[in-house]
Amino acid sequence: AALATSSGFLLGTVLLRYLLDRSITLKSPIRRLAHLVFASAIMYVVLQAVYTSFAITTVVSLFAIVCLGVIVYVATVLAVGESRRSLIEAYHALVT
């Protein structure tokens, strides 16, 4: 049931995007999405290496692994792509 719902949602989204593209021009954030997928892949590789090396037996160790995942993901997103630029611009807008 979940697969059918997800497939229907994806098909509806693609169809709506196609119909909307015929009416107005939209710029796809493909490059930004690729950076986010890349950051997710890096996070997965790091967490998989940690998971196979250490046993997660307590809530504290689980929390540490989750924090590591957040740190790796955010660091990767900020290291590549336009997210860093957007964050710096938002920071400057707040400060000035």
GIDA-V58565 format. One record per pair of residues at least 12 apart in sequence whose C-alpha atoms are under 6 Angstrom apart, sorted by the first residue. I is the first residue (numbers start at 1). J is the second residue. Records with the same first field share a line. If there is no record, write none. Layout:
I = J + J
This chain:
39 = 73 + 76 + 77
43 = 69 + 72 + 73
